[in-house]
Amino acid sequence: MALLPGIVSAEAVVSEPQGLSGLLLLRDVEKELVDLTERLGQTVVAIEGQRPTPWSDDSGEAEVEPAVMAPVRGSGLVISSNGEILTNEHVVRQCTDIRVTLWDGRTYAAQLVAGDPRSDLAVLKIAAADLPTARFGDIGKIRRGQWALAMGNPLGLCFDGQAAVSLGIVSSIGRYVPGVDSQTDRYYGNLIQTTAQINVGNSGGPLFNLDGEVIGINTIISATEVVGGPAAFAIPACKWTKRIIEKLRAGERIDHGYLGLSLSNPAGKAGARVETVKGRSPAALAGIEVGDLIVEYDDEEVANVDDLIRLIGLTVPGTKVSIKLERDARLLQATLVVAARRDFVHAAHSPAESATAVGSYNYRD
């Protein structure tokens, strides 16, 4: 049937308004995010403590003994139903009177089980049971551009235990941030960079994917302000991180291995290039030379510098290991005994042992 000008069919009248389907989709996404936030928030905690800080008298000279206690606030993640809490070591370092507030407002005194300054991870224990726990994801599946949720206690404002949440994306992976804290010889390598907003107080809190899995531990923000705010970084929930966490849960001290090498990533190929060799170190005694390309460490392939540093660091000091390296187009093998890093590196006096300047991106181990 023909229609007169200005007359429309009934089908057109009842058809879906343009853009409504998109709005419904957004509402579905919003509901999923709200539900996810409520569920994951039960695994995130607020951490408070007291830390001694130096003070000055009227003369301006600092006292030898700290006399002032400063409040410390951070975040954490429930990793076992019986009250084990994962956080950053820098959050609880030298802290007393550590208290943990759960999502439902309950507050517990916390004991430090163990902490590792180099990896910046620590495990606390509270006297609680039947707690919801977070699960860790497969870091190998992380891709740039995927969504990420940061949760925690930004600015120490989550007094009721209700974690704040911010949404962003994984903007980069495999980031190395040198020179953040030379006093403790920290190593920040293979970090996840995210656009999810992270503030002071978020440290130790989780970075989740949309499946509700932990993909990182929010740790540092850049000191330099950029458009949109400082860049945020998280320690990846990789196999190396998980191995350290298990040792900390057992109350073990992490005795990081040491070879005495300064390393860099070669262009366009796998492995770790030797830049310098510290005198009388295990590497020097084994005959490793500047320019060598280390491609295998104790039967494990070395993908890059970060890979090698983590392999060395998790080797028990005193262990004999074999290294395969390329030198002048030849494949050679060296055997050496891994030393304890603490016997060679005193972070407070020789920060260069941790990393060189930001621009050079050399690594040391």
C-alpha positions in Angstrom: 0.0 0.0 0.0 1.3 3.4 -1.0 1.8 6.0 1.8 0.9 9.6 1.5 3.7 12.2 2.1 4.4 12.7 5.8 2.8 9.3 6.7 5.1 6.6 8.1 4.4 2.9 8.6 3.5 1.4 12.0 6.8 -0.6 11.8 8.8 2.6 11.7 6.9 4.0 14.7 7.7 1.1 17.0 11.2 0.4 15.7 14.1 0.8 18.2 15.3 4.4 18.5 18.7 4.9 17.0 21.4 4.5 19.7 19.3 2.7 22.2 21.0 -0.7 21.5 24.3 1.0 22.2 23.0 2.4 25.5 21.7 -1.0 26.5 25.1 -2.5 25.8 26.8 0.1 27.9 24.4 -0.6 30.8 25.2 -4.3 30.6 28.9 -3.5 30.7 28.3 -1.1 33.6 26.4 -3.8 35.6 29.2 -6.3 35.0 31.7 -3.8 36.2 29.7 -3.0 39.3 29.2 -6.7 40.1 32.9 -7.4 39.5 33.9 -4.5 41.8 31.7 -5.7 44.6 33.0 -9.2 44.4 36.7 -8.3 44.0 36.5 -5.7 46.7 36.1 -8.4 49.3 39.6 -9.5 48.6 41.2 -6.1 49.0 42.3 -4.6 52.3 43.4 -1.2 53.7 46.7 -1.2 55.7 47.7 1.2 58.3 50.9 1.4 60.5 53.4 3.7 62.2 56.9 4.3 60.9 59.7 6.1 62.8 60.9 9.1 60.9 64.0 11.4 61.5 63.2 14.8 63.0 65.2 18.0 63.3 65.6 20.4 66.3 65.9 24.1 66.0 69.5 23.9 64.9 68.3 22.0 61.8 70.5 19.0 62.6 68.7 15.7 62.3 68.7 13.5 65.4 70.6 10.2 65.2 67.7 8.3 66.7 64.2 8.7 65.1 61.8 10.2 67.5 58.7 10.9 65.5 56.2 8.2 64.4 54.6 8.9 61.0 51.4 7.3 59.8 51.7 4.8 56.9 48.8 3.8 54.7 48.7 1.3 51.9 46.7 -1.6 50.4 46.9 -5.3 50.4 45.4 -8.4 48.9 43.9 -11.5 50.7 45.8 -14.5 49.3 44.6 -17.2 51.7 41.3 -17.8 53.5 43.2 -18.0 56.9 44.3 -14.4 56.8 47.5 -14.1 54.7 47.8 -10.7 53.1 50.1 -9.7 50.2 51.4 -6.2 50.0 54.5 -4.2 49.0 57.5 -4.4 51.2 57.9 -0.6 51.1 54.4 -0.2 52.6 55.3 -2.1 55.8 59.1 -1.5 56.0 60.1 -0.6 59.6 56.4 -0.3 60.5 55.0 -1.0 63.9 51.3 -1.4 65.0 50.3 -2.6 61.5 46.5 -2.9 61.2 44.5 -4.4 58.4 40.9 -3.4 57.7 38.7 -5.8 55.7 35.9 -5.0 53.2 33.3 -5.4 55.9 35.0 -2.9 58.3 36.6 -5.5 60.6 40.1 -4.4 61.7 42.8 -6.8 62.8 46.3 -6.4 64.1 48.8 -7.8 61.6 52.1 -9.5 61.9 54.8 -9.4 59.3 55.5 -12.9 58.1 58.3 -12.0 55.8 59.3 -9.2 53.4 61.8 -8.9 50.5 63.1 -5.4 49.7 64.5 -6.3 46.3 61.3 -7.6 44.9 59.3 -5.1 47.0 56.9 -7.8 48.2 55.8 -8.8 51.7 53.3 -11.1 53.4 51.3 -10.2 56.5 49.1 -12.5 58.7 45.9 -11.6 60.6 43.9 -13.8 62.9 40.9 -14.2 60.6 39.3 -17.2 58.9 37.1 -18.0 55.9 38.1 -14.9 54.0 37.3 -14.5 50.3 40.6 -14.8 48.3 41.8 -13.5 45.0 43.1 -15.7 42.2 46.1 -15.0 40.0 45.8 -14.9 36.3 48.1 -16.0 33.5 50.5 -13.2 32.9 51.4 -14.6 29.5 48.0 -13.7 28.2 48.3 -10.0 29.1 48.1 -7.7 26.0 48.4 -4.0 25.6 45.0 -2.4 25.3 43.1 -4.8 27.5 41.0 -3.5 30.4 42.4 -3.3 33.9 40.9 -2.4 37.3 43.1 -1.0 40.1 41.7 -1.4 43.6 43.0 -0.2 47.0 43.3 2.5 49.6 44.3 5.6 47.7 45.3 8.5 49.9 44.4 6.4 52.9 40.8 7.4 52.6 39.2 3.9 52.7 38.7 3.9 56.5 35.7 1.6 56.2 37.6 -1.0 54.2 35.6 -0.3 51.0 38.3 -0.3 48.4 38.3 2.4 45.8 38.4 1.3 42.2 39.7 2.9 39.0 39.3 1.6 35.4 42.0 1.8 32.7 43.9 -0.3 30.3 47.2 -2.0 30.2 49.2 0.6 28.3 52.5 -1.3 28.2 54.2 -4.4 29.5 57.8 -5.2 30.3 58.7 -1.8 31.6 61.9 -1.2 33.6 62.0 1.6 36.1 65.5 2.2 37.5 66.6 4.3 40.4 63.4 4.4 42.4 64.8 3.4 45.7 68.5 2.8 45.7 68.6 2.6 49.5 67.0 -0.8 49.5 68.5 -2.2 46.2 65.0 -2.7 44.7 64.6 -4.1 41.3 61.6 -2.9 39.3 61.7 -4.8 36.0 59.1 -6.3 33.7 56.5 -4.0 35.1 52.9 -3.5 33.8 52.1 0.1 33.0 48.5 1.0 33.3 46.2 4.0 32.8 44.1 3.0 35.8 44.5 5.8 38.3 46.9 4.9 41.1 47.7 7.3 44.0 49.7 7.2 47.2 48.1 4.5 49.3 47.3 2.2 46.4 50.7 0.5 46.8 50.2 -3.2 47.6 46.8 -3.4 46.1 45.8 -5.6 43.1 45.5 -4.8 39.4 42.7 -7.1 38.0 41.7 -8.1 34.6 38.0 -8.3 33.6 38.0 -12.0 34.5 38.6 -11.0 38.1 42.1 -12.3 38.1 45.1 -10.6 39.7 47.6 -9.6 36.9 49.7 -7.3 39.0 50.5 -5.6 42.3 50.2 -1.8 42.1 53.5 -0.5 43.2 54.8 2.8 41.9 53.8 6.0 40.1 56.2 8.2 38.1 57.6 11.2 39.9 57.2 13.3 36.7 53.8 14.7 36.0 52.6 14.1 32.5 49.3 15.0 30.7 46.6 13.0 32.4 48.6 12.4 35.5 51.7 10.3 36.5 52.3 6.9 34.9 51.4 4.0 37.1 53.2 0.6 37.3 52.4 -2.8 38.8 54.6 -5.8 39.6 53.4 -8.5 37.3 51.9 -11.7 38.7 54.4 -13.8 36.8 55.9 -17.1 37.8 58.9 -15.4 39.4 56.7 -13.2 41.5 54.6 -16.2 42.6 57.7 -18.1 43.6 58.8 -15.3 45.8 55.3 -15.0 47.3 55.4 -18.7 48.3 58.7 -18.3 50.0 57.5 -15.3 51.9 54.4 -17.2 53.0 56.7 -19.8 54.5 58.5 -17.1 56.4 61.7 -17.5 54.4 64.2 -14.8 53.7 64.8 -14.3 50.0 68.6 -14.7 49.5 69.0 -13.3 46.0 71.7 -14.8 43.9 74.5 -12.7 42.4 76.9 -13.0 39.5 78.5 -9.5 39.3 77.3 -8.5 35.8 76.0 -5.3 34.2 73.7 -6.3 31.4 71.7 -4.8 28.5 69.2 -6.2 26.0 70.6 -6.9 22.5 68.8 -5.4 19.6 66.7 -7.8 17.6 67.6 -11.0 19.4 67.1 -13.0 22.6 69.6 -13.1 25.4 71.4 -10.7 27.7 74.5 -8.8 26.7 77.4 -8.4 29.2 78.4 -4.8 29.6 80.7 -5.0 32.6 82.0 -7.7 34.9 82.7 -6.9 38.6 86.1 -7.9 39.8 86.4 -11.1 41.9 82.7 -11.8 41.3 81.4 -15.3 40.3 81.2 -14.1 36.7 84.8 -12.8 36.7 86.1 -16.1 38.2 84.2 -18.1 35.6 85.8 -16.1 32.7 82.8 -14.3 31.5 83.8 -11.3 29.4 82.3 -8.0 28.3 80.4 -8.5 25.0 79.4 -12.0 25.8 75.7 -12.8 25.0 74.2 -15.1 27.6 71.5 -17.2 26.0 70.9 -20.0 28.5 71.1 -20.2 32.3 71.1 -23.6 33.9 69.2 -25.2 31.0 66.6 -22.4 30.8 66.6 -20.2 27.8 67.2 -16.5 28.5 64.7 -14.3 26.7 66.0 -10.9 27.9 67.8 -9.2 30.7 64.8 -9.3 33.1 64.6 -13.0 32.5 68.2 -13.5 33.5 68.1 -11.3 36.5 65.1 -13.1 37.9 66.8 -16.5 37.2 69.9 -15.4 39.0 68.0 -13.8 41.9 66.0 -16.9 42.6 69.0 -19.2 42.6 70.1 -20.3 46.1 73.6 -18.9 46.8 76.2 -21.6 46.7 74.5 -23.4 43.8 76.6 -24.4 40.9 75.0 -23.4 37.6 76.0 -23.6 33.9 75.7 -20.7 31.5 75.7 -20.9 27.7 76.9 -17.8 25.9 77.8 -16.6 22.5 81.3 -15.1 21.9 82.7 -14.2 18.5 80.2 -16.5 16.7 81.0 -19.4 19.0 78.7 -21.1 21.6 80.6 -21.5 24.9 79.6 -22.9 28.3 80.8 -21.6 31.7 80.2 -23.1 35.1 80.1 -20.9 38.2 78.9 -20.8 41.8 76.2 -18.2 42.5 77.1 -15.9 45.3 74.7 -14.1 47.8 73.8 -10.6 46.6 74.0 -9.2 50.1 77.7 -10.2 50.3 78.5 -7.9 47.3 75.9 -5.2 47.2 75.3 -2.7 50.0 72.5 -0.6 48.6 72.8 2.4 50.9 76.4 2.9 50.0 76.6 1.9 46.3 73.3 2.5 44.6 74.9 2.1 41.2 74.9 -1.6 41.8 71.2 -1.7 41.3 70.9 0.2 38.1 72.5 2.9 36.0 70.9 6.2 34.9 67.4 6.2 33.5 68.6 6.9 30.0 71.0 4.0 29.6 68.7 1.2 30.7 71.5 -1.1 31.8 70.8 -3.7 34.5 73.1 -5.1 37.1 73.1 -8.5 38.8 
